[in-house]
Amino acid sequence: MSDQENLKKQAVLTEDLQDSGMARRHWITAGVAAAAGLAGSFVAWQKYQPQGVMDVAVQNFWSQTFEKPEGGTLEMKAFRGKPLLVNFWATWCPPCIEELPLIDAFYKANQSKSFQVVGLAVDQPSQVRRFLTQKPLQFPNGLAGMVGTELGVSLGNAQSALPYSVLFDAKGRLLAQKAGKLDQKDLDSWLQKVA
């Protein structure tokens, strides 16, 4: 074999090695990027999931008393003994306003089955009163204000997201939590949990 043929052969081999090295680097880079994307998605998912709740927080919930928009007081302990859905909402929160008619219809449909619903408005009392005058709700509501934000956090709403809903069973134990707007599927599922 001539020197020129040897040089050509070496050039082809070198080129093949470079191509395979580039391909390997490409796959490694793609793998690292995919892993980083998955890790980022997992962290974001965990960040917005309701967090674990301590028994002390649940007991604290049952000791709360709120002013009602129409006057009088709303004592959470009065709701023990039957399943209870609690919805934290505000007048300035579009998803909250969108889900309220669904929750109200759910309350009306299941009230005879001893299923209770309470709304806790994390808002200015005057805004809540004005809103409820225009769009009345059948289920009881309390004016929770900033205490409602803290209460929601203690019940697992680590990001203070609204709307936020929790489900208690008849014994007062926390069964379910959801940050974000409820849909009919959520409500049906929660009803099954306490049936």
DODO-817971 format. One record per residue (C-alpha): residue in one letter; x negated, y negated, z. Coordinates in steps of 0.1 Angstrom, whole numbers, padded with zeros to 4 digits, always signed. Last residue first. Example, Ala and Ser with C-alpha at 12.3 -4.5 7.8 and 13.67 -1.06 7.14 Angstrom:
BEGIN
S-0137+0011+0071
A-0123+0045+0078
END
This chain:
BEGIN
A+0699-0078+0508
V+0671-0101+0520
K+0645-0093+0493
Q+0673-0089+0467
L+0683-0125+0472
W+0647-0136+0467
S+0646-0117+0434
D+0678-0133+0422
L+0665-0168+0432
D+0632-0163+0414
K+0649-0150+0383
Q+0673-0180+0383
D+0644-0205+0383
L+0625-0222+0410
K+0603-0252+0402
G+0568-0253+0416
A+0551-0238+0446
K+0569-0207+0457
Q+0569-0189+0490
A+0583-0156+0502
L+0592-0135+0533
L+0587-0158+0562
R+0602-0142+0593
G+0632-0158+0610
K+0649-0125+0619
A+0676-0131+0592
D+0648-0134+0566
F+0630-0166+0556
L+0624-0178+0521
V+0602-0207+0512
S+0604-0234+0485
Y+0581-0261+0472
P+0590-0287+0447
L+0566-0304+0451
A+0530-0296+0456
S+0513-0303+0490
Q+0482-0285+0477
A+0480-0260+0506
N+0518-0253+0505
G+0515-0223+0528
L+0541-0230+0556
S+0517-0253+0574
V+0514-0274+0542
G+0552-0276+0539
L+0554-0288+0575
E+0528-0315+0569
T+0547-0327+0538
G+0580-0326+0557
V+0565-0346+0585
M+0558-0372+0558
G+0595-0377+0552
A+0617-0349+0564
L+0652-0363+0559
G+0672-0332+0562
N+0696-0316+0537
P+0726-0293+0540
F+0739-0275+0510
Q+0768-0289+0489
L+0747-0314+0470
P+0759-0349+0460
K+0745-0365+0429
Q+0751-0403+0430
T+0755-0406+0468
L+0728-0379+0472
F+0704-0401+0452
R+0711-0433+0472
R+0708-0414+0505
V+0675-0398+0494
Q+0661-0432+0483
S+0671-0449+0516
P+0655-0421+0536
Q+0621-0424+0518
D+0609-0391+0506
V+0600-0355+0515
A+0636-0344+0514
L+0641-0311+0532
G+0668-0290+0515
V+0685-0262+0534
V+0700-0230+0519
Q+0718-0202+0537
F+0728-0167+0526
S+0757-0154+0547
K+0772-0135+0517
S+0800-0162+0516
Q+0773-0188+0509
N+0760-0169+0480
A+0777-0185+0450
K+0778-0220+0465
Y+0741-0218+0475
F+0731-0205+0441
A+0750-0234+0425
D+0732-0259+0447
I+0699-0243+0440
L+0705-0245+0402
P+0717-0281+0406
L+0686-0290+0426
E+0661-0275+0401
E+0659-0305+0377
I+0656-0330+0405
C+0627-0312+0420
P+0610-0308+0386
P+0613-0346+0381
C+0598-0355+0415
W+0606-0391+0425
T+0638-0381+0444
A+0618-0357+0466
W+0620-0319+0474
F+0611-0292+0499
N+0635-0263+0495
V+0642-0240+0524
L+0660-0206+0516
L+0674-0190+0547
P+0686-0154+0554
K+0708-0153+0585
G+0701-0152+0622
R+0683-0184+0625
F+0699-0214+0608
A+0707-0233+0641
K+0670-0232+0650
M+0663-0256+0620
E+0682-0284+0637
L+0698-0309+0613
T+0708-0341+0631
G+0736-0366+0627
G+0740-0391+0599
E+0749-0388+0562
P+0713-0384+0552
K+0707-0358+0580
E+0680-0366+0606
F+0656-0337+0611
T+0649-0312+0639
Q+0620-0288+0639
S+0617-0259+0664
W+0622-0232+0638
F+0593-0245+0617
N+0569-0244+0647
Q+0576-0207+0650
V+0567-0202+0614
A+0535-0223+0619
V+0525-0203+0650
D+0530-0170+0630
M+0503-0181+0606
V+0509-0186+0570
G+0489-0174+0541
Q+0484-0198+0512
P+0508-0205+0483
Q+0490-0202+0450
Y+0477-0234+0434
K+0440-0230+0444
Q+0441-0192+0438
W+0451-0197+0401
A+0425-0224+0396
V+0398-0202+0411
F+0408-0173+0390
S+0409-0194+0358
G+0375-0207+0365
A+0361-0172+0371
L+0377-0160+0338
G+0362-0189+0319
A+0328-0184+0335
A+0329-0147+0326
A+0340-0155+0290
A+0311-0181+0287
V+0286-0156+0300
G+0298-0129+0276
A+0297-0153+0247
T+0261-0164+0256
I+0250-0128+0259
W+0267-0119+0226
H+0249-0149+0208
R+0216-0141+0225
R+0219-0105+0212
A+0227-0117+0177
M+0198-0140+0178
G+0175-0112+0189
S+0189-0089+0162
D+0183-0116+0136
Q+0148-0123+0149
L+0140-0086+0149
D+0153-0082+0113
E+0132-0113+0102
T+0101-0098+0118
L+0107-0065+0101
V+0113-0082+0067
A+0081-0103+0072
Q+0061-0072+0082
K+0073-0054+0050
K+0064-0084+0029
L+0029-0086+0045
N+0024-0049+0040
E+0034-0053+0003
Q+0009-0081-0001
D-0018-0062+0016
S-0014-0034-0009
M+0000+0000+0000
END
